[in-house]
Amino acid sequence: MMGRLPIAKMLAATVAFTAVISAVMLPINWDGQQASTAAPKIDTLLDVMIVLSSFVFSLVMVMLFYALWKFKAKPGDESDGEPIHGNTRLEVAWTLIPTIIVLFGAGYSWSVLNDIEEPAKNALTVDVFSQQYAWSFGYPGKGDVWSQGELHVPVNRQVQFKMHAQDVIHSFWVPEWRIKKDNVPGITTTAIVTPDKVGTYQLICTELCGFGHASMRAKVVVEPPGQFQKWVAGLKQKVPQPLAESIVQDTETNPVPLSAGGA
C-alpha cells in the first residue's frame, strides 16, 4: 500500500501538471470572435472543462508513471508478478472522483443552458427553412415575408429561431454566436440567440446532409434596429406555400412558438 508521502507527492505533481497544461491551453482563443450574449458564458464553460480535463489527464499520467517506476521488474527477474487482490479505498476513490467531476460539469452546463435560453418578452421570431442545400428565412411578425440565402436580425434583441427541415437533418450554426441546433424533419426545433455585435457573419450547416453540404451557407447580417426595420420592410415575397405548410405540420405535435415575434 502506498504511504502518505508518495500520495502527497503524487497530488502535488498532479496539481503542478494541471497548472502547466491549463497555462498552455487557456490563453488559446478556441472559438474565435464573440458576437452574442451567450458566447462569453459558453467560452467560460469551455475553460472550466479544460481545467477539469487537465486535472483528470494529469492524475492518470502521474499514477501511470508512478506505477511504472514503483513496480517495474528488477534486472534479471523473470518470475511471475505477485497476486493482487485490489484496494477497496483506491477503487472507491477512482469511482467517486470522476462521478463528482461529471455531476459538476452536468450541473454547471445545465445552469448555463437555462441562462442563455431564458425567453425574453420582446423576442423576435424568425422561421428558418433548411433544405438540400440552401437556407431561407420567414418573418412572421411582418406578414410572413421571406428572404432566401440572407438572414438579417437586429442587434441587442433576442431572436427565437424556429427551424423546419424540408428533407433531411441539417444543423444551424453561426460560430460567433456559439449556438448550434439541429433541424429535424417533422419537428420544430428552437435556437435562442441575442446578437450583441453589429457585423456580417456566416450561417453554416454542420450536419452532413448530402453532396452539397459544404456549400450550404447563408449570409447573416446583424444591424441596428432601424436598419433592420428598413430591410425587412423591403421584402416583398411571402413564405412559399410548401414551406408554410411545413410550419403547420411541424407544430401540430410540438409546442407553439414562444412568442408572436413582432418585427
Phi, psi and omega per residue, in radians:
M1 nan 2.387 -3.133
M2 -1.206 2.406 3.098
G3 -1.351 3.071 -3.096
R4 -1.193 -0.583 -3.110
L5 -1.113 -0.872 3.084
P6 -1.037 -0.664 3.128
I7 -1.112 -0.756 3.123
A8 -1.085 -0.729 3.132
K9 -1.151 -0.682 3.131
M10 -1.151 -0.703 3.106
L11 -1.137 -0.716 3.105
A12 -1.093 -0.735 3.117
A13 -1.132 -0.674 3.124
T14 -1.100 -0.797 3.132
V15 -1.092 -0.749 -3.136
A16 -1.129 -0.760 3.130
F17 -1.112 -0.703 3.099
T18 -1.079 -0.755 -3.139
A19 -1.097 -0.709 -3.137
V20 -1.144 -0.824 -3.134
I21 -1.099 -0.770 -3.135
S22 -1.101 -0.685 3.137
A23 -1.105 -0.520 3.115
V24 -1.425 -0.707 -2.988
M25 -1.447 -0.669 -2.997
L26 -1.178 -0.633 -3.137
P27 -1.180 -0.270 -3.120
I28 -1.263 2.297 3.103
N29 -1.501 1.512 -3.011
W30 -1.167 -0.591 -2.969
D31 -1.877 -0.042 3.101
G32 1.394 -2.730 -3.051
Q33 -1.075 2.513 3.040
Q34 -1.727 2.219 -3.095
A35 -2.434 0.423 3.049
S36 -2.601 2.850 3.135
T37 -1.190 -0.376 -3.136
A38 -1.395 -0.430 -3.001
A39 -1.025 -0.849 3.136
P40 -1.068 -0.637 -3.126
K41 -1.206 -0.696 3.113
I42 -1.206 -0.680 3.121
D43 -1.149 -0.656 3.069
T44 -1.128 -0.720 3.069
L45 -1.023 -0.750 3.112
L46 -1.075 -0.741 3.131
D47 -1.076 -0.735 3.115
V48 -1.082 -0.755 -3.141
M49 -1.193 -0.536 3.048
I50 -1.104 -0.765 3.128
V51 -1.121 -0.789 3.121
L52 -1.091 -0.740 3.119
S53 -1.134 -0.652 3.097
S54 -1.113 -0.663 3.116
F55 -1.142 -0.814 -3.133
V56 -1.086 -0.802 3.126
F57 -1.054 -0.779 -3.128
S58 -1.107 -0.751 -3.132
L59 -1.075 -0.779 -3.141
V60 -1.127 -0.764 -3.121
M61 -1.142 -0.731 3.136
V62 -1.116 -0.781 3.121
M63 -1.137 -0.655 3.128
L64 -1.109 -0.870 -3.109
F65 -1.201 -0.561 3.055
Y66 -1.111 -0.765 -3.136
A67 -1.131 -0.701 3.116
L68 -1.099 -0.648 3.139
W69 -1.378 -0.792 -3.023
K70 -1.216 -0.695 -2.978
F71 -1.944 0.360 3.109
K72 -1.207 2.600 -3.135
A73 -1.269 2.504 3.087
K74 -1.240 2.664 3.077
P75 -0.955 2.235 3.127
G76 1.487 -0.112 -3.138
D77 -1.437 1.915 3.134
E78 -1.979 0.294 -3.126
S79 -1.375 2.861 3.084
D80 -1.208 2.657 3.072
G81 -1.200 2.705 3.138
E82 -1.192 2.498 3.105
P83 -1.130 2.401 -3.103
I84 -2.091 2.287 -3.115
H85 -1.861 0.191 3.075
G86 1.524 3.001 -3.133
N87 -2.377 1.912 -3.025
T88 -1.032 -0.773 -3.116
R89 -1.113 -0.687 3.117
L90 -1.141 -0.729 -3.139
E91 -1.162 -0.657 3.072
V92 -1.125 -0.731 -3.112
A93 -1.113 -0.800 -3.071
W94 -1.361 -0.109 2.969
T95 -1.621 -0.721 -3.059
L96 -1.240 -0.762 -3.079
I97 -1.079 -0.876 3.091
P98 -1.078 -0.601 3.120
T99 -1.099 -0.767 3.123
I100 -1.097 -0.754 -3.129
I101 -1.110 -0.778 -3.132
V102 -1.130 -0.750 3.138
L103 -1.137 -0.686 3.087
F104 -1.100 -0.818 3.127
G105 -1.066 -0.708 3.130
A106 -1.144 -0.771 -3.136
G107 -1.138 -0.748 3.128
Y108 -1.128 -0.771 3.125
S109 -1.082 -0.739 3.120
W110 -1.057 -0.737 -3.141
S111 -1.117 -0.760 3.120
V112 -1.119 -0.753 -3.136
L113 -1.083 -0.774 3.108
N114 -1.069 -0.659 -3.112
D115 -1.177 -0.848 -3.043
I116 -1.352 -0.268 3.132
E117 -1.841 0.258 3.098
E118 -1.188 2.047 -3.084
P119 -1.164 2.471 3.072
A120 -1.765 2.666 -3.076
K121 -1.223 -0.541 -3.079
N122 -1.780 0.469 -3.066
A123 -1.121 2.556 3.042
L124 -1.671 2.270 3.093
T125 -1.703 2.305 3.076
V126 -2.239 2.201 3.025
D127 -1.425 2.263 3.129
V128 -1.963 2.161 3.134
F129 -1.951 2.192 -3.130
S130 -2.119 2.342 3.104
Q131 -2.713 2.753 -3.122
Q132 -1.123 1.956 -0.028
Y133 -2.321 1.245 -3.027
A134 -2.627 2.728 3.051
W135 -1.980 2.513 2.969
S136 -2.538 2.853 -2.923
F137 -2.454 2.389 3.091
G138 -2.019 2.565 -3.123
Y139 -2.070 1.596 -3.069
P140 -1.105 -0.452 3.131
G141 -1.296 -0.144 3.112
K142 -2.161 0.732 3.068
G143 1.288 0.488 3.096
D144 1.060 0.661 3.016
V145 -1.173 2.756 -2.896
W146 -2.333 2.433 3.081
S147 -2.252 2.349 -3.128
Q148 -1.890 2.140 3.041
G149 1.389 0.015 -3.139
E150 -2.536 2.167 -3.111
L151 -1.945 2.232 3.043
H152 -2.052 2.397 3.078
V153 -2.483 2.647 3.114
P154 -1.400 2.599 3.120
V155 -1.321 2.607 3.058
N156 1.047 0.539 3.013
R157 -2.344 2.319 -3.128
Q158 -1.133 2.390 3.095
V159 -2.081 2.251 3.068
Q160 -1.835 1.853 -3.120
F161 -1.514 2.051 3.076
K162 -1.714 1.980 -2.919
M163 -1.874 2.374 -3.059
H164 -2.324 1.938 3.090
A165 -1.490 2.360 -3.064
Q166 -1.649 -0.260 -3.064
D167 -2.490 -1.208 -3.119
V168 -2.123 -3.137 3.108
I169 -1.269 2.224 2.992
H170 -2.065 3.124 3.119
S171 -2.551 2.296 -3.034
F172 -1.636 2.094 -3.110
W173 -2.645 2.114 2.923
V174 -1.930 1.917 -2.991
P175 -0.921 -0.696 -3.081
E176 -1.211 -0.354 3.093
W177 -1.538 -0.349 -3.134
R178 1.304 -0.264 -3.057
I179 -1.476 2.313 3.079
K180 -2.357 2.306 -3.110
K181 -2.519 2.364 3.128
D182 -1.280 2.519 3.000
N183 -1.813 2.006 -2.999
V184 -1.974 2.243 3.126
P185 -0.968 2.334 3.102
G186 1.464 -0.080 -3.106
I187 -2.262 2.379 3.023
T188 -1.547 1.964 3.052
T189 -1.775 2.668 -3.032
T190 -2.181 2.278 2.990
A191 -2.033 2.275 -3.104
I192 -1.954 2.136 -3.071
V193 -2.417 2.468 2.970
T194 -2.083 1.646 3.113
P195 -1.126 2.381 -3.102
D196 -2.205 0.194 3.082
K197 -2.383 2.203 3.081
V198 -1.166 2.408 3.128
G199 2.880 -3.137 3.108
T200 -1.998 2.235 -3.058
Y201 -2.238 -2.975 -3.109
Q202 -2.368 2.285 3.042
L203 -1.572 2.258 -3.036
I204 -2.162 2.390 2.973
C205 -1.456 2.179 -3.096
T206 -1.973 0.312 3.054
E207 -2.054 2.106 -3.098
L208 -0.998 1.924 -2.962
C209 -2.069 0.132 3.113
G210 2.404 -2.956 -3.015
F211 -1.037 -0.677 -3.085
G212 -1.631 0.306 -3.067
H213 -0.958 -0.780 -3.052
A214 -1.097 -0.426 -3.109
S215 -1.721 0.099 -3.096
M216 -1.465 1.526 -3.083
R217 -2.407 2.857 3.118
A218 -2.577 2.632 3.102
K219 -1.353 2.360 3.118
V220 -2.111 2.174 -3.128
V221 -2.053 2.113 3.022
V222 -1.828 2.140 -2.989
E223 -2.467 2.885 3.083
P224 -1.028 2.661 -3.065
P225 -0.953 -0.687 -3.130
G226 -1.102 -0.761 3.116
Q227 -1.162 -0.639 3.098
F228 -1.112 -0.789 3.140
Q229 -1.052 -0.695 3.128
K230 -1.146 -0.739 -3.127
W231 -1.139 -0.837 -3.063
V232 -1.198 -0.497 3.098
A233 -1.211 -0.397 3.139
G234 -1.462 -0.122 3.109
L235 -1.315 2.279 -3.082
K236 -1.911 -0.475 -3.048
Q237 -1.478 2.397 3.083
K238 -1.502 2.820 3.066
V239 -1.005 2.180 -3.140
P240 -0.995 2.592 -3.048
Q241 -0.964 -0.778 3.133
P242 -1.047 -0.633 3.121
L243 -1.264 -0.699 3.102
A244 -1.080 -0.663 3.114
E245 -1.125 -0.589 3.139
S246 -1.161 -0.537 3.084
I247 -1.098 -0.827 -3.126
V248 -1.125 -0.766 -3.117
Q249 -1.127 -0.727 -3.132
D250 -1.139 -0.768 -3.015
T251 -1.448 -0.019 3.083
E252 -1.138 -0.562 -3.100
T253 -2.073 0.279 -3.139
N254 -2.357 2.845 -3.131
P255 -1.019 2.572 3.086
V256 -1.206 2.826 3.126
P257 -0.935 2.614 -3.055
L258 -1.190 -0.446 3.126
S259 -2.649 2.963 -3.134
A260 -1.236 -0.450 3.042
G261 1.282 0.748 3.115
G262 -1.073 2.324 -3.123
A263 -1.515 nan nan
